[in-house]
Amino acid sequence: MLPREPGLQALVEASRTAPAPCWLAQLEEPAWLVDPSSGLVLQSNAAAQDWHALLRPGGGAVRADLLGGLEDVHFWAELTQPAPALAGADLPLPTLCSETEWPGPQGEPRWVERHIRPVTLEDGRTVMWVRLQDRTAQRRWLQERDQALAELRATLEATPDGLLVTNAQGAVQALNHRFALLWGLPFASHDSPAARADDGRLWAWMAQSALQPQALLARLTQLRGQWLGRTEDRFALRDGRWLECRTEPQWGRGLVQGRVWVWREARPNAGWRAAGRTLAAPNPTEGLSEADWREALEAALDAADAQGSDLAVCCLGLEAEALYAQGEQAGAATLARLRGTVGREAGPTARVAVLGPDQLGVLLPGAGAGQARELAARLLPRCGPEGADAPAASLGVALYPEAGVSADRLWPLARQAQARAADRARAGLSAWVLEGEAPATPVRTVRAGMRRLERLEVLLRSAAAERELLLHYQPLVDLPTGRVAGAEVLLRWHDPDQGMLAPALFLPQARRAGLMPALDDWVLEQALRQACAWRQGGRPLLLNVNLSVPTLDDPGLPRRLAALLKASGWPPDQLALDVPEAALACDVESAVVRLQALHRLGVRLVLDDYGAGQVPLAALRRLPLAAVKLDPQLVRTLGPQPPGGWTGALLDVARHMRWPLWAEGVETLAQREQLGRLGCQQAQGHLWAPALRPEPWLRHAAAAEDRRMPPGLGLVPAATS
């Protein structure tokens, strides 16, 4: 059975009666034949001999796993040494098609695609045919593209302005996080394809946020169709803010490729405010102003918090075009009538306000999810003017405390829920959306967690962080000498009301709220400051800092880290960053680009939780790792005998890749001795010390110097004071 590769079939068919080296030698790509029973190379062509010195004549017997990767070793081992249960079975020979990295003829790194399959020669022998295709150029192009995209994203996110990029047809191509924050976008993340695909929804959201929706929409439409020239506009929003927008053409290859929109918040002068009041008309049912509404919402939240009760914050919206179809006076009269209707349906304790030409706000003290549903069922059928052309009404509800605990959180959520409800109404579905269903955990627990999260967000922006957020340092012990070689930084929070909080009580919430990059930046800055103080005191050390997955995904991390290192003067090679396996689980290609950018700064990258099994081992070979840190679960399995099975294979891979081995979670002398026999260079755990505050850590490090041998015997108390 001869190979049936495109372009090779005719060549192989013509060579069927010739010796195998004939067709093999005519291949331009590296190729060789392997005996499946012994696993030895039988013949190779000139391209393969140029590629690898072992394949050249006179090199002696060559094993088939000469590529040296873990995949090769296992493939050929299974072929030549089948499991006892399969020995003697008449099974088809396996095939393999995968990519691997391998040095080229001059020792340069090459990325190749390897094909292995059985072929039958003219004399009846069946051998394994190995063929390599050089994919280095394609891989380099992909890496350069990913790097360019990462740099473009970093540039977009580095500016304090909101950026929007449209193409020559006016379609949205990109927008940054600041733009999403300025406009309070409720749908998709700013870097999601969904945020760029639904242009109509984006422009509609911007229009409904403006004090004069139709004027804003008309101007946006005009700018999207404009190619040349720079523009400058100012727009008043319903919440009292003013946004300034500057646009200019985006050029490329001598042609206009689109427009760049730069948005920033502007401070209005007296003339702007007067214009804003003019734009607000017609609205004779003024109700509450935006400031009065916020004050009322804050008072309702304070009362709910003091009484331990619920609160429903509602946003009722109408289709503006249908509402004002009979004229401005008729639309305003309808809005005034609706305000009275809502007040009667909501009850005497409710607070109702007209907050725009087509929007009402409703506060329902003591109302939970059930009461909100009942109000929606009673209210929505009665909204809108009489007649067939009645505007569709939609209701968005945000519940306190499940959806949020502050006015800054709840009212935007209610507006976003109303926008989604309007979409549902147009699709013929129920015209209301509820944010914050009752959680499985008690409300008091939810409220405490949300208050804690908001407190954390405030802390990161204030000097109080240094009083409540505390860094502890766990000694990193050099196993061959027993000395303290460094410190791993661990975060704790001393809450004034709840005492010392472990990371598990606040880090998951911080991660969901998007606070991890800011939190990790704070940890890095404080840890570098402490480490510099220790260095000035004559104690050089390796500083080990954990980074979260969201932080590692942030393209601006290398720039911020470079600035921190420069400001502190800390040597980059004395900073080790722990990279969790989870950061590589989804998109290995992007992760490699980001980690290489960090590696170029000179810092050490350490794979955390090595052995957790979230990343294929073949992918790890491409990472610029300085060490791997054994997962604590694996450390706990170590016994007096050499490890085998999965643990043994992991250790073999680390030795083969020449990765220094670190360990965490070491608790017993037996574990420490086994790690020493396995060649582990550095370890940490309660065997030596828990995480300590700076002063106890310094005392522990000094004491360890005095009792350096035998290591691991000088334990310190568990107290961290």
N, C-alpha and C positions, 0 to 999 in steps of 0.2 A: 504494500500500500504506500504509494508515493505521495509526497506533499502536494497539496492543491492550493498553493498560494498564488494570488494574482501576479501575473508577469513571470512566474517561475514554472508554471505547469508545462509549457512547451519545452523549456530547457530540460526539465527533469525527464519528461517523456522521451526526448531525443537521447538522453543519457542512460536509458533504462538498461541497455546491454553493456554499458561501459562500467568500469570500476567506479565505486562510490566517489573516490577523490576527484573524478572528472567533473561531475556536476557541482560537487562541493567547492572545488577550486574556482569555478567560474562565478560564484556568488561575490558581489561587491561588498557585502556587509559581513561582519565577523560571524562565523558559523563553525560548529564542530559536532562530531558524533560521539556518543557516550554508550558504553556497554551497560545495559540496565541491570545486569546481575552483579557486576563488580563495582560499578560506579566510577570506572576509569575512562578517561578520554581516549578514543581510538584514533581519530583523524581530525585535523583542523585545516582551515584554508589560510591563505596568506594574510587576509585582513584580520583574522583572529590572532595570528602570530604577531602581527604588528601591534595589535591592541594589548596583548598580555604576554609577558616574557615567558611564563610557564608553558605556554603552548608552542614555543619555538622548538625546532629539532634539537635533540640532545638534552632536553630538559628532564628526561626520565618520566616515570609514571606520574600522571596528573589526575587528581581527584576531580569529580564532576562539580563539587561544591566550591570551586576555586573563586567564585565571586565573594564568598565569605559572609554573606548576609544570613540572618536568622531564617528567612524564608527558604534560601537555597539549602541550608543545612538540613532543615526538616523535610524538604521535598525529596532530596536524594537519600536521606536516612530511611524514610518510609518506603522508598522504592527498592533499595538494596537490602534492607533489614525489616521486612514486614512483621507485623505483630504475630505472635504464635497462633492466634485464632485464625489468621488469614494465610498462614504458611501452606503452600501447596495448592491453594485455591486458584482456579483458572479465572483471574480477574483481568479486565482490560488495563493496559498501561495508562497512567495518568497523564494529563497535560497541564501546562501552566502558561499563563500570559499575565505579566505584571511589569511594573516599572521599578527600577532600582538605580542607585547611584554607584558609579564605578570609575576609578581613575582611567583616563584616556592614555593613548600611546606615550605622551610626554609627561604623564603624571597629573595632568590637569583634571579637575572634577568633571565628570560627564554624567548625564542622566540618560539612561538607556531603557528601551522597552524590550523585554526578554520573552521569547517564545520557546517553549519546550514541548515537543510532541513526538510520538513514536513514528518511525518510518520503516518500511520493509525494503531491504536492499535486493539487488538482482540475484544474489546467491541464497536468498531465503532468510537471512538473518534479520532480526528486528532490533533496531537500535534507537536511541533517543537523539533527536536532532535539536540542537540548541542554536538559536539565531538571535542576534542583537540588532536593534535598530536605534540609531542615535537620535534622541529626542531633546538634546541639549538646547538647540536653537529655539524650539517651540517653548520649552520650559523657561528659558531666559526671557523670551517675549512675554510670557504670562506673568513672571515675577516683576518685570519692569512695568507691566500694565497695572498690577496690583499695587506696586509701590507708588506709581503716579496717582492712582485713585486714592490711596491712603494719604498722600501728601495734599491732594486736592481737598479731601474731606477735612484734614487738619487745618488747612487754610480757611475753609468755610467756617469751621468752629472756633478759630482763633479770634475772629473779629468780634467786637462787642455789638456790632450792628446786626439787624436781621437781614439776611440775604435771600433773594429769590432769583432764580435764573430761568428764563424762558427761551425757547428756540425761535427761529424766524417765523414760524406759524403761530407763535403765542402760547404754545403748550409748555407746561411746567417741566423743567429738566432737573432742578435741584433746589433745595431749600435747607437752611440750617436750623439748629435748635433754637437760636435766639429769635428767629422769625416765628417759629411755632409758639414760643412763649409770649411774644408781643401780641399775637392775635388769639392766644388761648385755643389753639386748634384742638378739637376733641377727637379727631380721627387719625389713627395710625401714627407711627413714629416718623420723625422728620426724615430719616434715611430709609424709610420703607418704600418699596415700589408703589404700594397702595396710596401713599401720600402724594405721589406725583401723577398717578393714573387718573384720579377723579378730579380733573381741573374744575369742572362745573361746580362741584361741591365746595372746593376751596374758595372760588370767587364768590359763591353765594354766602359762605360763612363770613367772609370779609365784609360783604355788603350789609348783612344783617347786624354786624357789630358796629357799623357806622351810624352817626347821628342822622345822616341823610343818605339812606341806602341807594336810591336810584341814581343820585349824583355820583356816588363813589363807583357804582357798577358801570355807569357810562364812561367815566374817566378811565377805569381799568381796561375796559374794552378798547378805548381809543389808544391807550399806551401799548397794548398788546399788538395792535396793528401798525404801530409806528416803527420804522427801521432806523432812521438817522436822527441825530440831534439828542441833546441832553434835556431832561425835564426836571422840574422840582415842584412838588405839591405838598399841601398839608391837609389832613383829614381829621375831623372831630369824631370821637367815638362816644358811644352811649355811656360808658363808665366815667366820662369826664376827661379822659386822656386825649392828647393830640399826638398824631404820628406824622412824621415828616418822611416823604418818599422822594428819593432821587433815582433817576434811571439814566442809563447811557448804553450805547450799542456795545455788543460783544463782538470783537473782530477775530477772525481766524482765516489764515491763508488769503488775506487781502479782501475778504468778503465779510459782510455782516452775518454772523451766525445766530444772533438773538439779542436779548436785552438782559442787563443786570439791574436788579431792583435793590436799592439799599434803604432799609427802613430803620428809623430810630425814633425814640420817644422824645418829644419836644416840649419845652415849657411855654405855655401860651402867654401872649401879652394881652393887653386890654382889648385891642382890636379883634384878636382871634376869639376871645370870649364873647364879644358882642356878636360876631359872626356865628358862633356856636348857638347863641340863644335864638338868632334868626333862623338857623337851620332846624332848630328843635320844633318850630311851629309847623303844622298846626297840632296842638295838643292841649285843648282847654281843660281836660281832666288831668291836671298836672300831678295830682296825688302827691307822692313823695319824690324828692330829688334823689339822685344817686347817693349823695352824702347822707341824707336823712334815712334812706333805705338801709345803708350799711350800719348806721347807728342803731336803727331798730333791730337789725339782725344780731348785732353784738349784744344788745340788751336781752334779746330772746335767748341767745346762747348762754349768757351768764345765768339767767333764771333757770334754764334747763339743767345746767351744771350744778347749781346750788340745790335744786330739788331732786336731782337724780332722775329726771324725766327725759322723754324723747322730744324731738322737734323735727318737723318736716318743712323743708325749704322748697317751694314750688315756683316754677317758671311756666306761665301760660302764654303761648304764642298763637298768633293768627296769621293767615295768609294776607300779606299787606296789599297785594294787588286787588284781591276780592273785597277786602275791607274798605278800601277807598275807591271802589269802582263807581260809586254814585256821587263821588266828590269828597272833598276834605271834611266838610261840615258833617255829612252823613256818617263818614267813618269815625270821626271824633265822637259823635253822639252814640254810635254803636259801642265804642270803647267805654264810654261813661256808663252805659247800661250794663255792660258786662261786669264792670267793677262792682256795681250793686248786686248783680246776680251772684258773683263769686263770694261776696261778703255774706250774703244770706245762706248760701249753701255751705260755706266753710264754718259758720258758727260765730258766736259773739266774741270768742277769744282770739280769732284769727286777725291778722293784719294784712290788708290788701293795698297795693300801690300800683299805679300806672308808671312804668319805667321806660316807656318808649312808645312810638306811634303804633306798634303792633304787639306790645308785650306787657304783661302784668306779673308782679311778684306777689307771692302769698306765703305767709308764715303761719304754720299750724302748731301751736304749742301742745305738747303731750301726744302728738300724733305719731304712730309708727307705720309699718308697712301696711297693715290691715286698714287703718283709717285712710291712708293715702289712696289705696285701691277704691275704697267706697266713695271718696270724693271724686276721683276720676270718673267712676261709673255714673255719678249723679250730674257732674258738671259738664262734661264734654258734649253730651247731647243738647245742652241748653245754650251752648256758645254759638256766636255768629248771628248775623241778621236773619230775619225771616225770609224765606224764599228759596228757590232751587239753587241760586248762585251763592249760597252761604259759604263763607270762607272756612276752610278746614282748620279746626283748632287742635292744638297738640299741647301736652302737659309733660314737663320734666320735673322729677322729684328727687331731691337729695336728702337722705335721712341722717340726722345726728343721733348717736355718734358713729354709726356704722360706716357712713361714706366720708366723714370728715368731722373735725371738731373746731374749725375756725371759719370766719366769714370769707376769708381769702380762698378757702377750699370749697365750701359748700355752695356758694352762689354760682361760681363758674361751672361746677359740676351740674347744678340744676339747669343752667343754660345749655350746656352740652347735651344733657339728657333730652331737653326740649327739641334741640336740633335733630337728634336721632329719632325722636318721636314724630317730628314733621316728616322725615323720610318714610317712616313706617305708615303714616297716614296716607301719603301719596301712593304707597304701594298697596293700599287697601287693608292694612293690618291695624292692630290696636294703636291708638294715637297717644299713648303715654309710655314713658320709660321711667323705671325706678332705679335709683342708685343707692346701694347699701342695704341689701336684704339682711334679715336678722342672722347673725353668725351662729355657728354651733357653740362657741365659747360664750360665757356670760358677758352681758353688755359692759359690766364694770371692768372686766378684763380688756375688752376691746377699747373702751374709753381710755384706760390707763396706758395701753400700748400706743394709741394714737397721740395722746398727750406727750408720751415719752418721745415719739418720733418727731413731733413738732418742736419739742425742747431740744432735741439733738440738732435739728436744722438751725435753730437759733444759736446754739452753742458754736457751731462751725463758723458762724459769722461774727463772733464776739470774743472778747478777751476772757470770758468766763470759761472757755473751753479748757484752759490750762489748769483751772481749779477743779473741774469735774471729770474731764476725760484724762485718764492716767495711763501711762505706759509702764508696763512691767517687762522685765528682761530675764529670760531663762538662759543660764550659762550653756554655751556650746563647748564641749570638752573634746580635746584632742586625745583620742584613745591611745596612741603609742606612748605619749608622755604623761597624760593625766592632767595637763594644765588647761586652764580656761582660755580657749582660743577666740572666743567671740560671744555674742549675745543675740538671741532671737527676740524680736520686739513683739509684744502681745498687748492688746488694747483692753482696758477695763474702764467702766464708767461708774463714778461715785455719785449717784443721784441723791440730792439733798433730802428727798422724801423717802426713798426706798433703799438707800444704802448702796453697797457695792453690787453692781450688776455684771454678770458674766456676759461674754459676747453673744451667746445664744439667745439672750433676752432682747437684744436690740439690733444686731447685725442683719438678721433676715428682714426686719422691717425697713432698715436703712437701704438694703439692696433693692427691695421692691419700690421704694420711694425715689430711687435714683441718686442716693446720697453717697454711694460708695466711692466714686472718684474724689469728691471733696474730702471725705473722711480719710482715704488713703494718702492724699496729699498732706493733710494735717499730720498724720502719723509719721510720714517720711521727714517732714520738716522738723518735728520735735525730736525724733530719734537721731537725726544727723546733728542737731544741736547738742544733745546729750553725749553722743559719741565723740564729738570734737572736744568737749570739756574733759572727757576721760583721756583723750589722746594728749591734751595739753598737760594733764597730770602724770604723764609718763606711762600710760597703759594703752598701747596699740591693740586693736582688736578688729575682728571681722564682724560687721553689722549685718544681721539677717532680718529682712522685712518681708512679711507676707503681702501679696497683692491680690485683690479680688478679681474675679472674671470681668465685671464691668469696667474696672480700671484698665486692665490689660487690653480690652476691646477699644478703649478710647485712643484714637489716633494722635491726640495731643499729648499723650503721656511722655514720649521721648523728649519733646521740647520742654515740658515742665520739669522733668527729672534732670535734664542738663542744666537748667537754671538753678535748681536746688543744689546740685553738686558744686556749681561754680560759686554760688553765694556762700556756701558753708566751707568750701575748700577741702572737702572730704575726698580722699583718693577713690576714684570709681572702682578700682579693683578690690577695694576693701568693703564694698557693698554687695551683698548677695540678695537677690530677689527670688522669693519662692513663687514658682509658677504652678498653680494647681492643674492637675490633669484635665479638669473640666474646661479649662480655657482652650484646650486643643480638640475637644470632643466633636464640635460642630463643623468648624471650617479650618482645617489644618493649613490650607494654603495661605489664608489671611493671617493666621497665627504665626506662621514661619516668617512672614514679612515683618510683622510687628516685633517679634522677638529679635530678629536680626537688627532692627533699628535700635533696640535697647542694647544689644551686644556691641554695636559699634561705639556706644558711649564708654565702653570699658568695664561695665558692671558684670558681675557673675550671675548667671541664670541657673537656678536649681529647680529641677522637676520635683514638685511636692507630691506626696501620696503615691510614690512610685510603686506600682503593683496593684493599684486599685482597679486597673483593667478598663479604664474609660477610653484609652487611645490605643490604636494598633501599634505594635512595637515597630513595624516598618516605618511608621511616620516619625517616630522619635529619632531615627537616625539623621534626620535633616535638621534637627534643632541644635543651635549653638550652646549646648549645655556644659556647665562647669562641674556639675555633680548631680546625683539623683538621691533623693531622700526617701528611705524606705517607709512605706505606709505603716502606721502603728499596729494595724491588725496583723501584718506579717511579722513584725518584731515580736508580738506576743506568742506567735506560733513557734518561735525558735526554741529548740531543745538542745540537749548535749550532743546529739548526733548531727552530722552534716545534713543540711536541708536537701530534700529532693522534690520531685514533682514540679509544681508551678513555681514555688519559691526558688528552688534550685535553678530552674530555667531562667528566671528573672536575674538572678545573680550571675549566671553565665553570660547573659546578654550584656550586663553592665561591665563585666570584665572584658568581653570581646570589644565593646565600644570604648573601653578605657575611661569610663565614667567613674570618678571617685564616688565612693559609697558613703552616704551619711544615714543616720538613723535618728528617729524621734520616738518618744514614748518608752524609753528604756527604764525599767523598774526593778530589775533583779540583777544580781551579780552573774547568774548563769547566762542571761541575755547578753550582758556586757562581754563576758568571756567568749561566747560564741561569735559575737560581732567582731571581736578582735581576731579570731581565727579566720574569719571570712574576709579580712582585709579592710574592714570598715575604718575610715579615717577619723570621723567626727560623729559625736552622738550627743543627745540631750535627753533629759527625763528626770523624774522624781528620784531616781537613784542618786543623783548628785544634788539637785535642788529644784524647787518649783520656780515659777516665774516670780521675780523679786523686783521691788522698787530700786531705784538707782543706788541708794546708799547701802542697803543690804547686799546688793549684787557686787558692789565694789569690795565689801568686806569678804564675801565668799570667794571672789577671785583671788584676793590676797592670801586668804587662808589656804586655798588650793595650791598656790605656788609653794607654800611651806611644807605641804604634805603631798608633793607631786606623785610619789610612788609609795605604796601601790595605788593606782587610781581607783576611784569609785567607792572608797571606804569612808571618806570624810563627808558624811551626810550632814545637811543643815536642817534645822527644824522647818516645819511646813509653814510657820508664820511668816507673813510678808511685810511686817511692819518695819 
